[in-house]
């Protein structure tokens, strides 16, 4: 158990290490990124076992959704030298002779707080950006995924000096102690409610924050679609990790004309993916803990047309579809974050957009339609962290697309260069020559205003 004194000592050592300037060396950063990848690859079987213990995560999903973070490392290694190069900027005439440039410099000592639903990926992915940017880092994994947390603590301690990269395990009290410290950035992934607590704590020290939160990500389904592909991709995106994904389709807005056909196809693919009894499927995860299980079972109300079965001992909730849901139903009052899919039918797109816009801004919006005019209408008339057209979840894996929320779904972004930028300060430098020192700007000003107006306007 870490004490406040122990935490303060880690930060002291990291500030001392950062002050040495070692982390600013590009070759050092590259070496640390390679070491991080080595640590993950060499220990991933152990990590996969921990993910199985925490979430009953199938090994295939563990590789697909967790170890895929090594691709972020590869991307950073490929681009880090260009990211760290000063960028020259054009100057206006009155600055001549001189030149301007922007230099990316590390922030210093940063804190990354991970989430339990993807307990490896959601803490390592931002770490990649923090290392590439040249920071010292303290990691705080979620205590709700204890097996993965313990494995990560062992791996990080084995491969890295804690004066450079440390991992602190513990409960809510430890998180509070960490938040009381002064950091150069806090990166948090989790719920909107806890995000507010993090932001309030950070404000006391004027610490900048990046908040990767969630929300009710809607999925609009038009009539002009491939029903089979649409159903497959919705079922996969919704029930992956038993629905415990921050960008999972939270509810479907389905055109009334194709609702029944889509429901039949969804039922078909739930059965195809997980069998007649998903509880016995080796490919279906479990709810993380009893608290979340109880919360989700309380949402199992209404016209359940598929699923609904539960097993408290196994923290199992079957892939569930609820039809004819009202906006006033409990399942529409909160982010679901579980294997429950509400269906709302609409007659015209304007009403579907109105439903989305009357809710807090979501992390993602999904659109299934071949109609480019409809696609554009949704893109232009809604606000969200991002939009994915004719697929689900896949936008998260694109390093060239910044990932982040807006409003209640988050602040800031990461992935690829966006991660590097998040953990960097972009310092502007203006370099002027001693030559051609125009006297126009210096007092006395009498007789100079007319010329100044000509230059400025």
KAURNOR-V702334 format. One record per residue. RES is the residue in one small letter. PSI is psi as a letter, one per 30 degrees, with the letter a starting at -180 (* if undefined). Layout:
((RES:PSI) (RES:PSI))
This chain:
((x:k) (x:k) (x:l) (x:e) (x:e) (x:e) (x:e) (x:e) (x:e) (x:e) (x:e) (x:e) (x:e) (x:e) (x:e) (x:e) (x:e) (x:e) (x:f) (x:f) (x:f) (x:e) (x:f) (x:f) (x:k) (x:e) (x:e) (x:e) (x:e) (x:e) (x:e) (x:e) (x:e) (x:e) (x:e) (x:e) (x:e) (x:e) (x:e) (x:e) (x:e) (x:f) (x:g) (x:f) (x:e) (x:e) (x:e) (x:e) (x:e) (x:e) (x:e) (x:e) (x:e) (x:e) (x:g) (x:h) (x:k) (x:k) (x:e) (x:e) (x:e) (x:e) (x:e) (x:e) (x:f) (x:e) (x:f) (x:f) (x:f) (x:f) (x:e) (x:e) (x:e) (x:e) (x:e) (x:e) (x:e) (x:e) (x:f) (x:e) (x:e) (x:e) (x:e) (x:f) (x:k) (x:k) (x:j) (x:k) (x:l) (x:k) (x:l) (x:l) (x:e) (x:f) (x:f) (x:k) (x:k) (x:l) (x:l) (x:l) (x:l) (x:k) (x:k) (x:k) (x:k) (x:l) (x:e) (x:c) (x:j) (x:l) (x:k) (x:k) (x:j) (x:l) (x:l) (x:f) (x:e) (x:i) (x:f) (x:e) (x:e) (x:f) (x:e) (x:e) (x:e) (x:f) (x:e) (x:e) (x:e) (x:e) (x:e) (x:e) (x:f) (x:g) (x:l) (x:k) (x:k) (x:k) (x:k) (x:j) (x:l) (x:k) (x:f) (x:f) (x:i) (x:e) (x:e) (x:e) (x:e) (x:e) (x:e) (x:e) (x:e) (x:e) (x:e) (x:e) (x:e) (x:e) (x:f) (x:k) (x:k) (x:f) (x:f) (x:e) (x:j) (x:l) (x:k) (x:j) (x:l) (x:l) (x:a) (x:e) (x:e) (x:e) (x:e) (x:e) (x:e) (x:e) (x:f) (x:f) (x:l) (x:k) (x:l) (x:f) (x:k) (x:k) (x:j) (x:k) (x:k) (x:a) (x:l) (x:e) (x:e) (x:e) (x:e) (x:e) (x:e) (x:e) (x:e) (x:e) (x:e) (x:e) (x:f) (x:f) (x:g) (x:h) (x:k) (x:k) (x:l) (x:k) (x:j) (x:j) (x:b) (x:b) (x:a) (x:j) (x:j) (x:l) (x:j) (x:k) (x:j) (x:l) (x:f) (x:i) (x:l) (x:j) (x:e) (x:e) (x:e) (x:e) (x:e) (x:e) (x:e) (x:e) (x:e) (x:e) (x:e) (x:e) (x:f) (x:k) (x:h) (x:h) (x:g) (x:i) (x:k) (x:f) (x:g) (x:k) (x:j) (x:e) (x:l) (x:k) (x:j) (x:k) (x:k) (x:e) (x:f) (x:g) (x:e) (x:e) (x:e) (x:e) (x:e) (x:e) (x:e) (x:e) (x:e) (x:e) (x:f) (x:e) (x:e) (x:e) (x:e) (x:g) (x:a) (x:f) (x:j) (x:f) (x:f) (x:g) (x:k) (x:f) (x:g) (x:k) (x:a) (x:l) (x:k) (x:e) (x:l) (x:e) (x:e) (x:e) (x:e) (x:e) (x:e) (x:e) (x:f) (x:f) (x:f) (x:i) (x:l) (x:a) (x:i) (x:j) (x:f) (x:k) (x:b) (x:f) (x:k) (x:l) (x:j) (x:e) (x:e) (x:f) (x:h) (x:k) (x:k) (x:l) (x:j) (x:k) (x:k) (x:k) (x:l) (x:h) (x:k) (x:l) (x:f) (x:f) (x:k) (x:e) (x:f) (x:g) (x:f) (x:l) (x:k) (x:e) (x:h) (x:a) (x:h) (x:k) (x:j) (x:k) (x:k) (x:k) (x:k) (x:l) (x:e) (x:l) (x:e) (x:e) (x:e) (x:e) (x:e) (x:e) (x:e) (x:e) (x:f) (x:f) (x:l) (x:l) (x:k) (x:l) (x:e) (x:l) (x:k) (x:k) (x:k) (x:j) (x:k) (x:f) (x:j) (x:e) (x:e) (x:e) (x:e) (x:e) (x:e) (x:e) (x:e) (x:f) (x:g) (x:l) (x:k) (x:l) (x:e) (x:l) (x:k) (x:k) (x:k) (x:g) (x:l) (x:k) (x:f) (x:f) (x:f) (x:f) (x:g) (x:j) (x:f) (x:f) (x:j) (x:k) (x:k) (x:l) (x:a) (x:k) (x:b) (x:f) (x:g) (x:l) (x:k) (x:l) (x:l) (x:a) (x:k) (x:b) (x:f) (x:e) (x:e) (x:e) (x:e) (x:e) (x:g) (x:l) (x:k) (x:j) (x:k) (x:k) (x:k) (x:k) (x:j) (x:k) (x:l) (x:f) (x:l) (x:i) (x:j) (x:k) (x:g) (x:e) (x:f) (x:k) (x:l) (x:l) (x:f) (x:k) (x:g) (x:f) (x:e) (x:e) (x:e) (x:e) (x:e) (x:e) (x:e) (x:e) (x:*))
